[in-house]
Amino acid sequence: MGLQPLEFSDCYLDSPWFRERVRAHEAELEKTNKFIKELLKDGKNLIAATKNLSAAQRKFAHSLRDFKFEFIGDAETDDERCIDASLHEFSNFLKNLEEQREILALSVTETLIKPLERFRKEQLGAVKEEKKKFDKETEKNYSLLEKHLNLSAKKKELQLQEADNQVEQNRKHFYELSLEYVCKLQEIQERKKFECVEPVLSFFQGLFTFYHQGYELAKDFNHYKTNLQINIQNTRNRFEGTRSEVEELMNKIRRNPQEHKRANHFTMEGYLYVQEKRPAPFGSSWVKHYCMYRKETKKFSMVPFEHRSGGKIGDGELFVLTYCTKRNTDTIDRRFCFDLEASDRPGVPVTMQAFSEEDRKLWMEALDGKEAVSIIFKIFFYSAQLDKIGFTIVKKCISAVETRGINDQGLYRVVGVSSKVQRLLSLLMDSKTCNEVDLENSVDWEVKTITSAMKQYLRSLPEPLMTYELHGEFIVPAKSGSPESRVSAVHFLVHKLPEKNKEMLEILVKHLANVSKHAERNLMTVANLGVVFGPTLMRPQEESVAAIMDLKFQNIVVEILIENHEKIFKTLPDATFPEPISMSVSPPNAPPRQSRRQGQRIKRPLAVYNLCLELDDADSHSSPKEDTPTGSMDSLSSQSPTPAFSSSPPGLLDGNNLIMDSGDLAGWTAHLPAQSHPSMVSWMNIPSANPAATNAAQPTSFFPNPATGTDRAVESVAHRKARAVYSCEAEHSSELSFQIGAIFEDVQFSREPGWLEGTLNGKRGLIPQNYVEFL
């Protein structure tokens, strides 16, 4: 049963049942209002989606229109031309279709959205206003009536008559308003049917018109589609016919490639691997080049090219060949090698490696190569030694730098031209010419050439200045402990160095401290000097990924030396040392994320370490720079990073993922070299005296053992809960502040070494890994 009609006569009775019928009509209109509101929302979403679809279709059409097939050869068939033009035709078809869609979107706005909004605002809105007036007048009428009935009968007759007249007038006004409201309610109930449905009908009419236009476009496109299908089939048939010919030719070349070699003006060309020297501890690298040689002019050109990096061609190099000599395996640990010397780089041979012995013979024949003579290499490969000449070289270079270039920007970071550096180094390393070279007053040698020569000398030593034997022991304190214990450990180890090594290190570090004092001008802060000289002064005996992971710790050791050089070199270490470096202090130091100086936080550097670059291989006047961040004004040596060991203990992830606690050290140190084992154990493998620290170390028990894999270890940690065992105050907007006992949700490893990501009270941020335990 529908709504009951509202009788006008009931307005005068205003019975409870009349009021119930009025409320039923009002509820129906409210329901209608909500329906229209939702319909408008959905209609606007439909328009937005239509516009988005239209924009996507138009972008797709533009992509089709802008692309053009390239053909092989100098001409196309008619079928190929039709196929080429087809993308443009498809684009036009979509363009026409989207024009009709835009008309549809406009028609939806005009025929559906606006009429419904108008009905909702003008008709349903008017009823709401009438309802407010009716409710207000009802309250007023019955309040006045109750007040009137409470008048005392003892009032004067005139006052009573005046009150009666007022009540009667108000009652009439109420009845008139009630009649109008009832009339409006019934009018809207009838009007809503056609006012709502008519716009929807118009919308469907526009929709059908759009589909009809699409049908007409498809009919017009049908003839072109049929012809295009024929063109495609013809092209496919021709392809099948020619493919067998192409395969036959390919097989002929495969059987005898030399017979089908394409004629060109080069005597010999092909790929060779060229040896490029790199900074310690990485030795040398071999880079693939495409090389071309013309015998008539003796011009040899080579271009670096790596297929695996997307086939990007590097900068080419051209030189005139002086001679070519075969390299025997007793002088180099690689097969198929030979040396070339360029006319503009005398005494600096370039070592190349062919793909096979046959390939090397072809190159040697083309280059007029000769067999190796052992005496030749004695000229070129002078072995740097830590002797009197070595001390002279370093002192002359330091004196020249401090006299001429102490304020040069990027000092030691900007590298010199390779050929000039080699020439200077050969003069300095020759006892006959060393004293004749004047670096302080001569303009022939740039400061960057001098600094590069000194670094090259240090890298050429048969053993790094801080020795292979003590390398692991120097790294250990850089990975853990308080700033004071780090300095003490490095102080102790420096005095274990051989006397010559310690003397040379003192000369060098004193100079680097002086360089860092001019950082405002030369931009070479302690941190930047650590990046440059970390790989120069320290390198492991074995080249490995673990060694690369330890580069940042080598830099920290150098920073400690520079910042504390007076104490380290001028005083003896504590006789009671070595002291144990506790892996858990209370509270532990958070991993280094922000540099701090004098209590003030400064902008976090983009990187705190990077690999030093090797000398520039080209004889150019450009000044390539090593990737050292000049904006970092603080070193890391004053901070305590999380003990993240990248020295590859079995079964553990590297320092970017999982770390070790003090309880794991005993097992790890068993795998270390014998020479470094005793000191490591004495410093690190001891029980913690702090109960809180001991408990803090326990959560690492879920870390993988040798039987578990990396993936399983990471899976076991992802999305876990963790509890704070120390309180922490955030020093950056990306970090979380928390108190002891705080529970973190969805805890995962961060890209920041030694940090976790977790959620606390709805906020996600970084958490120091050594401040929490996993649940």
Buried (B, 14 or more C-beta within 10 A) or exposed (E): EEEEEBEEEBBBEBEEEBEEBBEBBBEBBBEBBEBBBEBBEEBBEBBEEBEEEBEEBBEBBEEBBEEEEEEEEEEBEEBBBBBBBBBBBBBBBBBBBBEBBBBBBEBBEEBBBEBBBEBBEEBBEEBEEBBEEBEEBBEEBEEBBEEBEEEEEEEEEEEBEEBEEEBEEBBEEBBEBBBBBBBBBBEBBEEBEEBBEBBBEBBEEBEEBBEEBBEEBEEEBEEBEEEBEEBBEBBEEEEEEEEEEEEEEEEEEEEEEEEEEEEEEBBBBBBBBBBBBBBBBBEEEBBBBBBBBBEEEBBBBBBBBEEEEEEEEEEEBEBEBBBBBBBEEEBBEEEBBBBBBBEEBEEBBBBBBBEEEEBBBBBBEBBEBEEBEEEBBEEEEEEBBBEEBBBBBBBBBBBBBBEBBBEBEBBBBBBBBBBBBBBBBBBBBEEEEBEEBEBEEEEEBBBBBBBBBBBBBBBBBEBBBBBBBBBBBBBBBBBBBBBEBBBBBBBBBBBBBBEBBBBBBBBBBBBBBBBBEBBEEBBBBBBBBBBBBBBBBBBBBEEEEBBBBBBBBBBBBBBBBBBBBEEBBEEEBEEEBBBBBBBBBBBBBBBBBBBEEEEEEEEBBEEBBBBBBBBBBEBEEEBBBBEBBBEBBBBBBBBBBBBBBBBBBEBBBBBBBBBBBBBBBEBBBEEBBEBBBEBBBBBBBBEBEEEBBBEBBEBBEEBBEEEEEBEEBBEEBEEBBBBBBBEBEEBEEBBBEBEEEBBBBEBEBBEBBBBBBBBBEEEEBBBBBBBBBBE
